[in-house]
Amino acid sequence: MSIALTAPPPSRMRLGIRTGLIIAVLLLAALPILNLLPRDSAFHVSDFIVSVTGKWICYAVLALSLDLAWGYAGILSLGHGAFFALGGYAMGMHLMRLIGPRGAYGHPVLPDFMVFLGYTELPWFWHGFQSFPYAMLMVMLVPGALALVVGFLAFRSRITGVYLSILTQAMTYALMLAFFRNDMGFGGNNGFTDFKELLGMPLGTPSARAVLFYASLVLLVGSMLLCAALTRTKYGRVLTAIRDAESRARFLGYDTTRHKLFAFVLSAMLAGLAGALYVPQVGIINPGEFSPGNSIEAVIWVAVGGRGTLVGALLGAFSVNALKTWLTSAAPDLWLFALGGLFVAVTLFLPRGLIGLFDRVKKGRGA
Amino acid sequence: MRLLLVLLLLLAPLTGRAQDAFSDALPGLGGGFAQQAEAADRLGALGDPRAVPILRALSDGRLLKRPDGTLLIREGDRVTEVATGAAADPAGAEPLRINNRVRQALRGALGRLSLVSPDPAERLAAAEAVFRSRSVENIPLLEAALARESLGRVRERLELALAASRMASPDEAAKRAGIAALGETSSAEARGILLEARATNPALAGEIDAAIASIDRRLTIRRAFETLFQGLSLGSVLLLAALGLAVTFGVMGVINMAHGEFVMLGAYTTFVMQEALRDIPGLASWSLPLSVPAAFLVAAACGAALERGLIRHLYGRPLETLLLTFGVGMMIQQAVRLGFGAQNREVSSPPWMQGTLELPLGVMVTQNRLWILVFSLAVLALTVAAIRFTRFGLEMRAVTQNRRIASAMGIRTGRVDALTFAFGSGIAGIAGVALSQIDNVSPNLGTGYIIDSFMVVVFGGVGSLAGTLVGAMTLGVVNKMLEPFAGVVLAKVFVLVAIMVFIQRRPRGLFALKGRAAEQ
C-alpha cells in the first residue's frame, strides 16, 4: 500500500496550520473559563459543553496515537481501543482505591464489587494502585507492555496489512471477553464507577472538571508536539519509508521490526494516557470500551481527518464526534447509517481525508 | 399341526392356572377392607395387565357390587361385569368403599402393574420408580417384566432396576449378580449405588471397585465422544461461517468485514420464508429447506451489488476495503434493526430436527447439531465441486492465478470477480439458515462470528478450502476440550492467544500456498 504524499508543504501553509492550531487550543482553553461566567451572560458555556469537549480532547489524543501508528508506520491497528481502555482501567483502579471506606459496603480496603463477590483480600495486582505516581506509571506501562508483546510477535514474523489488523482486532476482542468475567478481579461487566476523588479533589465539581479539562488539553498539546517532532526526525523519515516500502527499507539495512515496534509502543502509551484522563471525566469504565467497534470508530476519525498528517487526526476526532453527539440526540436511528456512510465516502472519495480536501481546494485557488 | 396341538395342550394348564389365580383373587375386592387389601396385593404380584383397569376403578370409586356379589365396573355411562366383560344393569349396585390401608395396597399394586402396562412411557416411568425404591420384593416382579419386555430402552432401565434391587438383597450371590450387572452399565446412577454399597459391604469391596472402574472407563469414553461431537458441531458452525470468507478473502484477496452481516441476512431470509409460507398448506413444513436457495440468492445479490458498486474501485487497497466493508456492514445491520426490530426473531425447527439421538455407548447427540454438521460438510463439498468442476470455477481459478493472462484469454475478469464475490456471499447466506436453528436471529447475529471466521481462515491457510475445514474443526474441538477446565470465555481467549502464537511459527497458516501465489 502506498500513498503518494506530497512533499513537505510550503512554509506558508505550515504557518497557516500552526496558527490555526494555536487559535484552536486557545479557544478550547477558554471554555472552562467561559463556563464560570454567570448563566445569563451571552458568553456562558454550559457544563455539558465543557464535559463533552473534555471527552473529545481525550478522543483526539487517541486519534493522534492511532495516526502515529497507521499514518506514519503503516500499522492499521483495529485494537487501539484496547490500549485506551487499559489506561482507563489502570486509572479506574487508582480511583477505586481512593474510595477507601466510603464505599456502599464500607470495607476499609476492598472496593464494593470485591466485597460483593466475596473477596477477602486484595488481589496482588491491585497493590500499589493507591499511589498516584504508581498508577500513572501503570497507565503507560500496561498498554505499552501489551503493545510490545503483540507488536514484537507480529512484526518479527512480518505480519502486515490486513492480517495485522485482524490480529489486533482479535486482541481487543479477547480482552473484552476476559474483562467481562467477574473472577478477573476487574469488576466484570459493571466495571468501575462511583469514583469519589482524585489527588484530593472531589470529582464532579466544576473545578475538578476544569482541572481535568486542562490536563487533557496539556496532554493533547504535548503529544501533538512530541509526534510532530518525532516524525520530523530521521527516525520519522525511516518510519515513513517503512510504511511505503517495507521490504526496500529492510534491504537498505534498517531494522524495520524495531522501528515499527517503537512507534507502536509509544502510540499505545499515548492511547493509555488518553484513556486515563477519559475515565475520571465520564465517571465510569467497563469492558464495553474494549469492543472492536470502538477501535474501528477511532480509525474512522483518523481516516476522515486525513491520516499521516497528525492535524487530520485531531480534525477528524473533533468533527466526527461532534456529528455523533449531535446526531445521536437529534436522530439516533440515523447515526449508524451516517457512520457507515462516512466509512464508504471517505475510502471512496476522500482517501486523504478532510486535510486532503483543503489542500485540493487551496491548490485549485492558487492555480 | 400335531405339534401345535401338543403345544396347546402343554400351555393349557399354564394359562388355566393363571386364569384361575386371577379369577380367584377378584372376589376378594368385594369383601372387607382386609380382604380387599389382600386381593389387591395378590393381583399386583400376578403381573397380569388385565387387573389394571379394575384396580383403578376401585381406587376411583367406580367399582360397584350388586347385592348378589357380582362386581361391576362403571366407565362413564357404560357399566360392565368385571368377570365376563358383558354389559350389565347397574340397578341396585353400590359403589365399593375403601380405607387408607386398601388405598395403599392399591397404589403398590398399580405401581407394580404399570411395569407391564401396554404404554412404553408408563413402563419406563414404572421401571424408574422401582429403581428408586430398590426393594428386594420387586426382584421376582422385575424378572417377570423383563421376560416379556421387548423394547431396548425399557429393558435397560428394568435391568438397572433389577440389579439395584438385587443389591438390597441379603443374599450374597444375588448381590454379586447385582454388582456384575451394574458394572456392565454406563450410568452415573449405577455408580452412585455401587459407591453406597461399598460402605456397607466390605466383603465385596474388590468386586465393587472393579465394577466402578469399569463404569468409569465407559463414562470417560462417553464423555470424550460427547466432547468430540460438541467440538465438531462448533467446528461445523465455524466452517459454515468461514467458508464464504475463504472464497472472498482466501481466493479473491478481498477482505469483507460485512461477511457477518450476510450471514445475518441469511438468517432473516429464513425467518421471512417461514412467515411467508406459514399459511400455505404443504409448503409450511418445507420452509427451512426452501430457505437455503432463497438465502443464497438474497446474500449473493447483496454481495454482487457490493462488489460491483463499491469494492471494485478499491482493488489492491485491502485496508481501504476493510474499512469500507465495515461501514457497509454497519449500515446493513442498522437497516435490519430498523426494519425487523432489535429483538430476537423466532425461527422454529422442523420436527425432524428436534430432539436428541442416542448413539451407542449412551452418547447423546442433539438432532439439529447433527444436521448442521452434515449440512456444513455438504456445503463444503458443493463449494469444492463448484470450484473444481464447473466452467465458472475454472475461470475463477484462472483469474486468481494471473488476472492479465486470464483476461488475454478472453475471460471477462470483472464478471468473474462479481460472480466469485456473489458466490462467497451466498455461502454466507446459507450459513445464516443453519445458524438460525441454533442461535438468536437478531441484527447483530453476524458480529459474533466474524472474528472467529477470520481466525479460521488465517489459521487454516488463506486460499485453501482444506485448510478452512481442518482449521474450523481443530478450533472447534480445541475450544470444547478447554471449556471444562477454563470456562467458555477463557477457552475462547486461550484459542485466540494460541492462534497468535501459531501464526509466529507458520505465518501463512496450516495449509500454506506455495510458489508465486504466496508472495503477495
Interface residues (C-beta under 8 A of the other chain):
Chain A: M1 L76 V150 L153 A154 R156 S157 R158 I159 G161 V162 Y163 S165 I166 L167 Q169 A170 M171 Y173 A174 L177 A178 F180 R181 P292 I296 V299 I300 A303 D333 L336 F337 L339 G340 G341 L342 F343 V344 V346 T347 L348 P351
Chain B: I255 L310 H313 L314 R317 P318 L319 E320 T321 L322 L323 L324 F326 G327 V328 G329 M330 M331 Q333 Q334 A335 L338 I451 F454 M455 V458 G487 V489 L490 K492 V493 L496 V497 I499 M500 V501 I503 Q504 P507
